[in-house]
């Protein structure tokens, strides 16, 4: 489980997938795209990775702790 935060308005959404997948899902769904089978090919190139989190558009999620 991971929590994706919208940096524009502070809202949060919980997802039960890997953090990198979750940030793509919430970004795509914010754009009205619910065709989940296309997310990787359409949006994975938009994900930015920092030392602590993944970012996509206005959304961020902390990486999993090892």
PQR file with spaces between the fields and no chain letter, atoms N, CA, C, O and H, PARSE charges and radii, in Angstrom:
ATOM       1  N    UNK     1       0.842   -1.171    0.000 -0.4000 1.5000
ATOM       2  CA   UNK     1       0.000    0.000    0.000 -0.0000 2.0000
ATOM       3  C    UNK     1       0.896    1.246    0.000  0.5500 1.7000
ATOM       4  O    UNK     1       1.927    1.294    0.672 -0.5500 1.4000
ATOM       5  N    UNK     2       0.475    2.238   -0.766 -0.4000 1.5000
ATOM       6  CA   UNK     2       1.218    3.487   -0.789 -0.0000 2.0000
ATOM       7  C    UNK     2       0.224    4.641   -0.936  0.5500 1.7000
ATOM       8  O    UNK     2      -0.885    4.468   -1.443 -0.5500 1.4000
ATOM       9  H    UNK     2      -0.362    2.200   -1.312  0.4000 1.0000
ATOM      10  N    UNK     3       0.639    5.795   -0.489 -0.4000 1.5000
ATOM      11  CA   UNK     3      -0.200    6.988   -0.529 -0.0000 2.0000
ATOM      12  C    UNK     3       0.398    7.977   -1.517  0.5500 1.7000
ATOM      13  O    UNK     3       1.555    8.380   -1.389 -0.5500 1.4000
ATOM      14  H    UNK     3       1.539    5.936   -0.077  0.4000 1.0000
ATOM      15  N    UNK     4      -0.399    8.362   -2.498 -0.4000 1.5000
ATOM      16  CA   UNK     4       0.013    9.347   -3.494 -0.0000 2.0000
ATOM      17  C    UNK     4      -0.584   10.688   -3.095  0.5500 1.7000
ATOM      18  O    UNK     4      -1.775   10.789   -2.798 -0.5500 1.4000
ATOM      19  H    UNK     4      -1.338    8.035   -2.602  0.4000 1.0000
ATOM      20  N    UNK     5       0.251   11.707   -3.091 -0.4000 1.5000
ATOM      21  CA   UNK     5      -0.199   13.042   -2.686 -0.0000 2.0000
ATOM      22  C    UNK     5      -0.240   13.977   -3.891  0.5500 1.7000
ATOM      23  O    UNK     5       0.670   13.989   -4.720 -0.5500 1.4000
ATOM      24  H    UNK     5       1.218   11.625   -3.332  0.4000 1.0000
ATOM      25  N    UNK     6      -1.308   14.754   -3.969 -0.4000 1.5000
ATOM      26  CA   UNK     6      -1.432   15.796   -4.979 -0.0000 2.0000
ATOM      27  C    UNK     6      -0.767   17.041   -4.401  0.5500 1.7000
ATOM      28  O    UNK     6      -1.266   17.611   -3.430 -0.5500 1.4000
ATOM      29  H    UNK     6      -2.048   14.744   -3.295  0.4000 1.0000
ATOM      30  N    UNK     7       0.337   17.465   -4.975 -0.4000 1.5000
ATOM      31  CA   UNK     7       1.075   18.605   -4.459 -0.0000 2.0000
ATOM      32  C    UNK     7       0.360   19.929   -4.715  0.5500 1.7000
ATOM      33  O    UNK     7       0.679   20.933   -4.078 -0.5500 1.4000
ATOM      34  H    UNK     7       0.743   17.002   -5.763  0.4000 1.0000
ATOM      35  N    UNK     8      -0.601   19.945   -5.635 -0.4000 1.5000
ATOM      36  CA   UNK     8      -1.338   21.167   -5.946 -0.0000 2.0000
ATOM      37  C    UNK     8      -2.405   21.482   -4.900  0.5500 1.7000
ATOM      38  O    UNK     8      -2.621   22.647   -4.566 -0.5500 1.4000
ATOM      39  H    UNK     8      -0.860   19.130   -6.153  0.4000 1.0000
ATOM      40  N    UNK     9      -3.079   20.443   -4.377 -0.4000 1.5000
ATOM      41  CA   UNK     9      -4.168   20.704   -3.433 -0.0000 2.0000
ATOM      42  C    UNK     9      -4.046   19.943   -2.114  0.5500 1.7000
ATOM      43  O    UNK     9      -4.879   20.125   -1.226 -0.5500 1.4000
ATOM      44  H    UNK     9      -2.904   19.497   -4.649  0.4000 1.0000
ATOM      45  N    UNK    10      -3.027   19.098   -1.966 -0.4000 1.5000
ATOM      46  CA   UNK    10      -2.798   18.386   -0.715 -0.0000 2.0000
ATOM      47  C    UNK    10      -3.622   17.132   -0.517  0.5500 1.7000
ATOM      48  O    UNK    10      -3.480   16.463    0.507 -0.5500 1.4000
ATOM      49  H    UNK    10      -2.350   18.950   -2.687  0.4000 1.0000
ATOM      50  N    UNK    11      -4.481   16.794   -1.469 -0.4000 1.5000
ATOM      51  CA   UNK    11      -5.292   15.589   -1.315 -0.0000 2.0000
ATOM      52  C    UNK    11      -4.414   14.342   -1.450  0.5500 1.7000
ATOM      53  O    UNK    11      -3.333   14.389   -2.036 -0.5500 1.4000
ATOM      54  H    UNK    11      -4.596   17.338   -2.300  0.4000 1.0000
ATOM      55  N    UNK    12      -4.902   13.226   -0.895 -0.4000 1.5000
ATOM      56  CA   UNK    12      -4.150   11.972   -0.914 -0.0000 2.0000
ATOM      57  C    UNK    12      -5.041   10.840   -1.399  0.5500 1.7000
ATOM      58  O    UNK    12      -6.251   10.836   -1.174 -0.5500 1.4000
ATOM      59  H    UNK    12      -5.781   13.188   -0.419  0.4000 1.0000
ATOM      60  N    UNK    13      -4.409    9.876   -2.075 -0.4000 1.5000
ATOM      61  CA   UNK    13      -5.108    8.674   -2.514 -0.0000 2.0000
ATOM      62  C    UNK    13      -4.240    7.472   -2.188  0.5500 1.7000
ATOM      63  O    UNK    13      -3.016    7.530   -2.306 -0.5500 1.4000
ATOM      64  H    UNK    13      -3.426    9.880   -2.257  0.4000 1.0000
ATOM      65  N    UNK    14      -4.874    6.385   -1.777 -0.4000 1.5000
ATOM      66  CA   UNK    14      -4.153    5.170   -1.403 -0.0000 2.0000
ATOM      67  C    UNK    14      -4.285    4.140   -2.518  0.5500 1.7000
ATOM      68  O    UNK    14      -5.375    3.911   -3.043 -0.5500 1.4000
ATOM      69  H    UNK    14      -5.868    6.338   -1.680  0.4000 1.0000
ATOM      70  N    UNK    15      -3.164    3.524   -2.873 -0.4000 1.5000
ATOM      71  CA   UNK    15      -3.118    2.502   -3.921 -0.0000 2.0000
ATOM      72  C    UNK    15      -2.446    1.246   -3.387  0.5500 1.7000
ATOM      73  O    UNK    15      -1.584    1.314   -2.510 -0.5500 1.4000
ATOM      74  H    UNK    15      -2.279    3.710   -2.447  0.4000 1.0000
ATOM      75  N    UNK    16      -2.845    0.114   -3.919 -0.4000 1.5000
ATOM      76  CA   UNK    16      -2.272   -1.165   -3.499 -0.0000 2.0000
ATOM      77  C    UNK    16      -1.381   -1.751   -4.587  0.5500 1.7000
ATOM      78  O    UNK    16      -1.502   -2.923   -4.945 -0.5500 1.4000
ATOM      79  H    UNK    16      -3.545    0.060   -4.631  0.4000 1.0000
ATOM      80  N    UNK    17      -0.495   -0.926   -5.101 -0.4000 1.5000
ATOM      81  CA   UNK    17       0.471   -1.378   -6.105 -0.0000 2.0000
ATOM      82  C    UNK    17       1.807   -0.714   -5.783  0.5500 1.7000
ATOM      83  O    UNK    17       1.923    0.003   -4.789 -0.5500 1.4000
ATOM      84  H    UNK    17      -0.397    0.026   -4.811  0.4000 1.0000
ATOM      85  N    UNK    18       2.794   -0.948   -6.604 -0.4000 1.5000
ATOM      86  CA   UNK    18       4.102   -0.342   -6.393 -0.0000 2.0000
ATOM      87  C    UNK    18       3.991    1.178   -6.518  0.5500 1.7000
ATOM      88  O    UNK    18       3.175    1.673   -7.296 -0.5500 1.4000
ATOM      89  H    UNK    18       2.700   -1.530   -7.411  0.4000 1.0000
ATOM      90  N    UNK    19       4.800    1.923   -5.765 -0.4000 1.5000
ATOM      91  CA   UNK    19       4.706    3.391   -5.802 -0.0000 2.0000
ATOM      92  C    UNK    19       4.834    3.995   -7.200  0.5500 1.7000
ATOM      93  O    UNK    19       4.095    4.917   -7.545 -0.5500 1.4000
ATOM      94  H    UNK    19       5.463    1.521   -5.134  0.4000 1.0000
ATOM      95  N    UNK    20       5.763    3.483   -8.004 -0.4000 1.5000
ATOM      96  CA   UNK    20       5.927    4.041   -9.346 -0.0000 2.0000
ATOM      97  C    UNK    20       4.674    3.820  -10.193  0.5500 1.7000
ATOM      98  O    UNK    20       4.299    4.687  -10.983 -0.5500 1.4000
ATOM      99  H    UNK    20       6.363    2.734   -7.724  0.4000 1.0000
ATOM     100  N    UNK    21       4.028    2.671  -10.033 -0.4000 1.5000
ATOM     101  CA   UNK    21       2.783    2.408  -10.752 -0.0000 2.0000
ATOM     102  C    UNK    21       1.650    3.280  -10.218  0.5500 1.7000
ATOM     103  O    UNK    21       0.812    3.754  -10.985 -0.5500 1.4000
ATOM     104  H    UNK    21       4.332    1.968   -9.391  0.4000 1.0000
ATOM     105  N    UNK    22       1.627    3.486   -8.919 -0.4000 1.5000
ATOM     106  CA   UNK    22       0.560    4.273   -8.297 -0.0000 2.0000
ATOM     107  C    UNK    22       0.566    5.716   -8.779  0.5500 1.7000
ATOM     108  O    UNK    22      -0.489    6.283   -9.062 -0.5500 1.4000
ATOM     109  H    UNK    22       2.308    3.101   -8.296  0.4000 1.0000
ATOM     110  N    UNK    23       1.748    6.311   -8.871 -0.4000 1.5000
ATOM     111  CA   UNK    23       1.822    7.715   -9.296 -0.0000 2.0000
ATOM     112  C    UNK    23       1.389    7.854  -10.759  0.5500 1.7000
ATOM     113  O    UNK    23       0.818    8.876  -11.139 -0.5500 1.4000
ATOM     114  H    UNK    23       2.605    5.850   -8.641  0.4000 1.0000
ATOM     115  N    UNK    24       1.651    6.850  -11.566 -0.4000 1.5000
ATOM     116  CA   UNK    24       1.184    6.853  -12.958 -0.0000 2.0000
ATOM     117  C    UNK    24      -0.335    6.706  -12.996  0.5500 1.7000
ATOM     118  O    UNK    24      -1.009    7.394  -13.763 -0.5500 1.4000
ATOM     119  H    UNK    24       2.114    6.020  -11.257  0.4000 1.0000
ATOM     120  N    UNK    25      -0.873    5.811  -12.170 -0.4000 1.5000
ATOM     121  CA   UNK    25      -2.320    5.592  -12.143 -0.0000 2.0000
ATOM     122  C    UNK    25      -3.073    6.861  -11.769  0.5500 1.7000
ATOM     123  O    UNK    25      -4.024    7.245  -12.451 -0.5500 1.4000
ATOM     124  H    UNK    25      -0.325    5.252  -11.547  0.4000 1.0000
ATOM     125  N    UNK    26      -2.656    7.508  -10.695 -0.4000 1.5000
ATOM     126  CA   UNK    26      -3.382    8.691  -10.244 -0.0000 2.0000
ATOM     127  C    UNK    26      -3.245    9.829  -11.258  0.5500 1.7000
ATOM     128  O    UNK    26      -4.187   10.597  -11.453 -0.5500 1.4000
ATOM     129  H    UNK    26      -1.884    7.196  -10.141  0.4000 1.0000
ATOM     130  N    UNK    27      -2.093    9.943  -11.899 -0.4000 1.5000
ATOM     131  CA   UNK    27      -1.919   10.970  -12.932 -0.0000 2.0000
ATOM     132  C    UNK    27      -2.866   10.707  -14.105  0.5500 1.7000
ATOM     133  O    UNK    27      -3.586   11.606  -14.541 -0.5500 1.4000
ATOM     134  H    UNK    27      -1.327    9.320  -11.740  0.4000 1.0000
ATOM     135  N    UNK    28      -2.860    9.486  -14.608 -0.4000 1.5000
ATOM     136  CA   UNK    28      -3.710    9.139  -15.754 -0.0000 2.0000
ATOM     137  C    UNK    28      -5.185    9.330  -15.419  0.5500 1.7000
ATOM     138  O    UNK    28      -5.941    9.873  -16.225 -0.5500 1.4000
ATOM     139  H    UNK    28      -2.275    8.756  -14.254  0.4000 1.0000
ATOM     140  N    UNK    29      -5.592    8.890  -14.242 -0.4000 1.5000
ATOM     141  CA   UNK    29      -6.990    9.020  -13.848 -0.0000 2.0000
ATOM     142  C    UNK    29      -7.383   10.481  -13.656  0.5500 1.7000
ATOM     143  O    UNK    29      -8.541   10.841  -13.871 -0.5500 1.4000
ATOM     144  H    UNK    29      -4.978    8.449  -13.587  0.4000 1.0000
ATOM     145  N    UNK    30      -6.440   11.324  -13.257 -0.4000 1.5000
ATOM     146  CA   UNK    30      -6.740   12.755  -13.133 -0.0000 2.0000
ATOM     147  C    UNK    30      -6.992   13.384  -14.497  0.5500 1.7000
ATOM     148  O    UNK    30      -7.630   14.431  -14.599 -0.5500 1.4000
ATOM     149  H    UNK    30      -5.500   11.032  -13.082  0.4000 1.0000
ATOM     150  N    UNK    31      -6.487   12.736  -15.543 -0.4000 1.5000
ATOM     151  CA   UNK    31      -6.695   13.198  -16.917 -0.0000 2.0000
ATOM     152  C    UNK    31      -7.913   12.546  -17.560  0.5500 1.7000
ATOM     153  O    UNK    31      -8.193   12.782  -18.735 -0.5500 1.4000
ATOM     154  H    UNK    31      -5.969   11.885  -15.460  0.4000 1.0000
ATOM     155  N    UNK    32      -8.646   11.722  -16.794 -0.4000 1.5000
ATOM     156  CA   UNK    32      -9.839   11.053  -17.299 -0.0000 2.0000
ATOM     157  C    UNK    32      -9.563    9.753  -18.022  0.5500 1.7000
ATOM     158  O    UNK    32     -10.449    9.216  -18.685 -0.5500 1.4000
ATOM     159  H    UNK    32      -8.418   11.530  -15.839  0.4000 1.0000
ATOM     160  N    UNK    33      -8.358    9.239  -17.908 -0.4000 1.5000
ATOM     161  CA   UNK    33      -7.973    7.990  -18.577 -0.0000 2.0000
ATOM     162  C    UNK    33      -8.069    6.837  -17.580  0.5500 1.7000
ATOM     163  O    UNK    33      -7.299    6.771  -16.622 -0.5500 1.4000
ATOM     164  H    UNK    33      -7.638    9.675  -17.369  0.4000 1.0000
ATOM     165  N    UNK    34      -9.015    5.933  -17.811 -0.4000 1.5000
ATOM     166  CA   UNK    34      -9.206    4.783  -16.932 -0.0000 2.0000
ATOM     167  C    UNK    34      -8.886    3.473  -17.640  0.5500 1.7000
ATOM     168  O    UNK    34      -9.251    2.405  -17.149 -0.5500 1.4000
ATOM     169  H    UNK    34      -9.640    5.986  -18.589  0.4000 1.0000
ATOM     170  N    UNK    35      -8.205    3.534  -18.794 -0.4000 1.5000
ATOM     171  CA   UNK    35      -7.772    2.346  -19.527 -0.0000 2.0000
ATOM     172  C    UNK    35      -6.434    1.874  -18.963  0.5500 1.7000
ATOM     173  O    UNK    35      -5.380    2.125  -19.547 -0.5500 1.4000
ATOM     174  H    UNK    35      -7.908    4.401  -19.194  0.4000 1.0000
ATOM     175  N    UNK    36      -6.488    1.197  -17.840 -0.4000 1.5000
ATOM     176  CA   UNK    36      -5.279    0.874  -17.077 -0.0000 2.0000
ATOM     177  C    UNK    36      -4.265    0.054  -17.855  0.5500 1.7000
ATOM     178  O    UNK    36      -3.069    0.135  -17.575 -0.5500 1.4000
ATOM     179  H    UNK    36      -7.344    0.992  -17.366  0.4000 1.0000
ATOM     180  N    UNK    37      -4.706   -0.725  -18.814 -0.4000 1.5000
ATOM     181  CA   UNK    37      -3.776   -1.561  -19.570 -0.0000 2.0000
ATOM     182  C    UNK    37      -2.848   -0.741  -20.467  0.5500 1.7000
ATOM     183  O    UNK    37      -1.859   -1.273  -20.973 -0.5500 1.4000
ATOM     184  H    UNK    37      -5.678   -0.791  -19.041  0.4000 1.0000
ATOM     185  N    UNK    38      -3.144    0.528  -20.670 -0.4000 1.5000
ATOM     186  CA   UNK    38      -2.300    1.393  -21.500 -0.0000 2.0000
ATOM     187  C    UNK    38      -1.386    2.322  -20.699  0.5500 1.7000
ATOM     188  O    UNK    38      -0.568    3.033  -21.283 -0.5500 1.4000
ATOM     189  H    UNK    38      -3.947    0.960  -20.259  0.4000 1.0000
ATOM     190  N    UNK    39      -1.512    2.323  -19.396 -0.4000 1.5000
ATOM     191  CA   UNK    39      -0.786    3.299  -18.578 -0.0000 2.0000
ATOM     192  C    UNK    39       0.722    3.241  -18.771  0.5500 1.7000
ATOM     193  O    UNK    39       1.361    4.278  -18.947 -0.5500 1.4000
ATOM     194  H    UNK    39      -2.176    1.745  -18.922  0.4000 1.0000
ATOM     195  N    UNK    40       1.292    2.061  -18.740 -0.4000 1.5000
ATOM     196  CA   UNK    40       2.755    1.952  -18.818 -0.0000 2.0000
ATOM     197  C    UNK    40       3.286    2.571  -20.105  0.5500 1.7000
ATOM     198  O    UNK    40       4.235    3.354  -20.071 -0.5500 1.4000
ATOM     199  H    UNK    40       0.773    1.218  -18.597  0.4000 1.0000
ATOM     200  N    UNK    41       2.684    2.227  -21.231 -0.4000 1.5000
ATOM     201  CA   UNK    41       3.189    2.741  -22.509 -0.0000 2.0000
ATOM     202  C    UNK    41       2.896    4.225  -22.712  0.5500 1.7000
ATOM     203  O    UNK    41       3.644    4.913  -23.407 -0.5500 1.4000
ATOM     204  H    UNK    41       1.913    1.591  -21.259  0.4000 1.0000
ATOM     205  N    UNK    42       1.812    4.728  -22.111 -0.4000 1.5000
ATOM     206  CA   UNK    42       1.430    6.122  -22.315 -0.0000 2.0000
ATOM     207  C    UNK    42       2.060    7.101  -21.327  0.5500 1.7000
ATOM     208  O    UNK    42       2.315    8.254  -21.674 -0.5500 1.4000
ATOM     209  H    UNK    42       1.204    4.169  -21.547  0.4000 1.0000
ATOM     210  N    UNK    43       2.311    6.649  -20.100 -0.4000 1.5000
ATOM     211  CA   UNK    43       2.672    7.606  -19.051 -0.0000 2.0000
ATOM     212  C    UNK    43       3.986    7.335  -18.320  0.5500 1.7000
ATOM     213  O    UNK    43       4.494    8.227  -17.640 -0.5500 1.4000
ATOM     214  H    UNK    43       2.103    5.712  -19.818  0.4000 1.0000
ATOM     215  N    UNK    44       4.542    6.150  -18.436 -0.4000 1.5000
ATOM     216  CA   UNK    44       5.738    5.846  -17.633 -0.0000 2.0000
ATOM     217  C    UNK    44       6.916    6.771  -17.967  0.5500 1.7000
ATOM     218  O    UNK    44       7.785    6.994  -17.124 -0.5500 1.4000
ATOM     219  H    UNK    44       4.129    5.426  -18.988  0.4000 1.0000
ATOM     220  N    UNK    45       6.946    7.301  -19.175 -0.4000 1.5000
ATOM     221  CA   UNK    45       8.032    8.216  -19.547 -0.0000 2.0000
ATOM     222  C    UNK    45       7.903    9.583  -18.863  0.5500 1.7000
ATOM     223  O    UNK    45       8.846   10.375  -18.894 -0.5500 1.4000
ATOM     224  H    UNK    45       6.240    7.120  -19.860  0.4000 1.0000
ATOM     225  N    UNK    46       6.757    9.868  -18.250 -0.4000 1.5000
ATOM     226  CA   UNK    46       6.538   11.144  -17.561 -0.0000 2.0000
ATOM     227  C    UNK    46       6.986   11.112  -16.101  0.5500 1.7000
ATOM     228  O    UNK    46       7.037   12.152  -15.445 -0.5500 1.4000
ATOM     229  H    UNK    46       5.991    9.226  -18.224  0.4000 1.0000
ATOM     230  N    UNK    47       7.310    9.926  -15.592 -0.4000 1.5000
ATOM     231  CA   UNK    47       7.679    9.782  -14.187 -0.0000 2.0000
ATOM     232  C    UNK    47       9.109   10.274  -13.968  0.5500 1.7000
ATOM     233  O    UNK    47      10.035    9.900  -14.687 -0.5500 1.4000
ATOM     234  H    UNK    47       7.270    9.081  -16.125  0.4000 1.0000
ATOM     235  N    UNK    48       9.258   11.119  -12.957 -0.4000 1.5000
ATOM     236  CA   UNK    48      10.578   11.581  -12.533 -0.0000 2.0000
ATOM     237  C    UNK    48      10.903   10.897  -11.214  0.5500 1.7000
ATOM     238  O    UNK    48      10.026   10.681  -10.378 -0.5500 1.4000
ATOM     239  H    UNK    48       8.506   11.423  -12.373  0.4000 1.0000
ATOM     240  N    UNK    49      12.171   10.560  -11.042 -0.4000 1.5000
ATOM     241  CA   UNK    49      12.591    9.863   -9.838 -0.0000 2.0000
ATOM     242  C    UNK    49      13.600   10.705   -9.070  0.5500 1.7000
ATOM     243  O    UNK    49      14.594   11.172   -9.626 -0.5500 1.4000
ATOM     244  H    UNK    49      12.884   10.735  -11.722  0.4000 1.0000
ATOM     245  N    UNK    50      13.328   10.888   -7.792 -0.4000 1.5000
ATOM     246  CA   UNK    50      14.290   11.558   -6.923 -0.0000 2.0000
ATOM     247  C    UNK    50      14.837   10.521   -5.942  0.5500 1.7000
ATOM     248  O    UNK    50      14.516    9.337   -6.043 -0.5500 1.4000
ATOM     249  H    UNK    50      12.520   10.509   -7.341  0.4000 1.0000
ATOM     250  N    UNK    51      15.643   10.958   -5.018 -0.4000 1.5000
ATOM     251  CA   UNK    51      16.206   10.022   -4.040 -0.0000 2.0000
ATOM     252  C    UNK    51      15.124    9.410   -3.153  0.5500 1.7000
ATOM     253  O    UNK    51      15.240    8.260   -2.731 -0.5500 1.4000
ATOM     254  H    UNK    51      15.903   11.920   -4.936  0.4000 1.0000
ATOM     255  N    UNK    52      14.071   10.180   -2.873 -0.4000 1.5000
ATOM     256  CA   UNK    52      13.040    9.731   -1.936 -0.0000 2.0000
ATOM     257  C    UNK    52      11.700    9.368   -2.554  0.5500 1.7000
ATOM     258  O    UNK    52      10.923    8.631   -1.948 -0.5500 1.4000
ATOM     259  H    UNK    52      13.977   11.114   -3.216  0.4000 1.0000
ATOM     260  N    UNK    53      11.413    9.877   -3.759 -0.4000 1.5000
ATOM     261  CA   UNK    53      10.066    9.682   -4.280 -0.0000 2.0000
ATOM     262  C    UNK    53      10.024    9.620   -5.809  0.5500 1.7000
ATOM     263  O    UNK    53      11.008    9.872   -6.505 -0.5500 1.4000
ATOM     264  H    UNK    53      12.044   10.476   -4.251  0.4000 1.0000
ATOM     265  N    UNK    54       8.819    9.268   -6.294 -0.4000 1.5000
ATOM     266  CA   UNK    54       8.494    9.324   -7.717 -0.0000 2.0000
ATOM     267  C    UNK    54       7.508   10.464   -7.901  0.5500 1.7000
ATOM     268  O    UNK    54       6.637   10.682   -7.058 -0.5500 1.4000
ATOM     269  H    UNK    54       8.020    9.063   -5.729  0.4000 1.0000
ATOM     270  N    UNK    55       7.644   11.192   -9.007 -0.4000 1.5000
ATOM     271  CA   UNK    55       6.763   12.309   -9.307 -0.0000 2.0000
ATOM     272  C    UNK    55       6.212   12.176  -10.727  0.5500 1.7000
ATOM     273  O    UNK    55       6.902   11.725  -11.642 -0.5500 1.4000
ATOM     274  H    UNK    55       8.351   11.015   -9.691  0.4000 1.0000
ATOM     275  N    UNK    56       4.953   12.580  -10.884 -0.4000 1.5000
ATOM     276  CA   UNK    56       4.339   12.603  -12.212 -0.0000 2.0000
ATOM     277  C    UNK    56       3.290   13.716  -12.187  0.5500 1.7000
ATOM     278  O    UNK    56       2.292   13.621  -11.472 -0.5500 1.4000
ATOM     279  H    UNK    56       4.392   12.947  -10.142  0.4000 1.0000
ATOM     280  N    UNK    57       3.519   14.754  -12.961 -0.4000 1.5000
ATOM     281  CA   UNK    57       2.627   15.911  -12.923 -0.0000 2.0000
ATOM     282  C    UNK    57       2.655   16.525  -11.539  0.5500 1.7000
ATOM     283  O    UNK    57       3.728   16.797  -11.000 -0.5500 1.4000
ATOM     284  H    UNK    57       4.330   14.831  -13.542  0.4000 1.0000
ATOM     285  N    UNK    58       1.484   16.748  -10.956 -0.4000 1.5000
ATOM     286  CA   UNK    58       1.370   17.325   -9.616 -0.0000 2.0000
ATOM     287  C    UNK    58       1.391   16.271   -8.511  0.5500 1.7000
ATOM     288  O    UNK    58       1.163   16.600   -7.347 -0.5500 1.4000
ATOM     289  H    UNK    58       0.612   16.528  -11.394  0.4000 1.0000
ATOM     290  N    UNK    59       1.657   15.027   -8.847 -0.4000 1.5000
ATOM     291  CA   UNK    59       1.534   13.934   -7.897 -0.0000 2.0000
ATOM     292  C    UNK    59       2.890   13.362   -7.497  0.5500 1.7000
ATOM     293  O    UNK    59       3.813   13.278   -8.307 -0.5500 1.4000
ATOM     294  H    UNK    59       1.842   14.759   -9.793  0.4000 1.0000
ATOM     295  N    UNK    60       2.988   12.969   -6.223 -0.4000 1.5000
ATOM     296  CA   UNK    60       4.222   12.329   -5.762 -0.0000 2.0000
ATOM     297  C    UNK    60       3.890   11.206   -4.789  0.5500 1.7000
ATOM     298  O    UNK    60       2.836   11.194   -4.152 -0.5500 1.4000
ATOM     299  H    UNK    60       2.238   13.037   -5.564  0.4000 1.0000
ATOM     300  N    UNK    61       4.817   10.268   -4.695 -0.4000 1.5000
ATOM     301  CA   UNK    61       4.683    9.134   -3.770 -0.0000 2.0000
ATOM     302  C    UNK    61       6.070    8.755   -3.306  0.5500 1.7000
ATOM     303  O    UNK    61       7.014    8.726   -4.096 -0.5500 1.4000
ATOM     304  H    UNK    61       5.673   10.277   -5.212  0.4000 1.0000
ATOM     305  N    UNK    62       6.196    8.457   -1.990 -0.4000 1.5000
ATOM     306  CA   UNK    62       7.485    8.010   -1.478 -0.0000 2.0000
ATOM     307  C    UNK    62       7.811    6.629   -2.011  0.5500 1.7000
ATOM     308  O    UNK    62       6.917    5.813   -2.238 -0.5500 1.4000
ATOM     309  H    UNK    62       5.430    8.480   -1.348  0.4000 1.0000
ATOM     310  N    UNK    63       9.085    6.373   -2.209 -0.4000 1.5000
ATOM     311  CA   UNK    63       9.548    5.049   -2.619 -0.0000 2.0000
ATOM     312  C    UNK    63       9.345    4.071   -1.480  0.5500 1.7000
ATOM     313  O    UNK    63       9.246    4.464   -0.317 -0.5500 1.4000
ATOM     314  H    UNK    63       9.811    7.036   -2.024  0.4000 1.0000
ATOM     315  N    UNK    64       9.284    2.799   -1.821 -0.4000 1.5000
ATOM     316  CA   UNK    64       9.185    1.756   -0.801 -0.0000 2.0000
ATOM     317  C    UNK    64      10.487    1.684   -0.020  0.5500 1.7000
ATOM     318  O    UNK    64      11.573    1.837   -0.580 -0.5500 1.4000
ATOM     319  H    UNK    64       9.365    2.480   -2.766  0.4000 1.0000
ATOM     320  N    UNK    65      10.364    1.453    1.257 -0.4000 1.5000
ATOM     321  CA   UNK    65      11.551    1.269    2.085 -0.0000 2.0000
ATOM     322  C    UNK    65      12.001   -0.170    1.988  0.5500 1.7000
ATOM     323  O    UNK    65      11.180   -1.086    2.037 -0.5500 1.4000
ATOM     324  H    UNK    65       9.482    1.328    1.711  0.4000 1.0000
ATOM     325  N    UNK    66      13.283   -0.375    1.851 -0.4000 1.5000
ATOM     326  CA   UNK    66      13.817   -1.745    1.775 -0.0000 2.0000
ATOM     327  C    UNK    66      14.122   -2.288    3.140  0.5500 1.7000
ATOM     328  O    UNK    66      14.579   -3.424    3.265 -0.5500 1.4000
ATOM     329  H    UNK    66      13.950    0.368    1.811  0.4000 1.0000
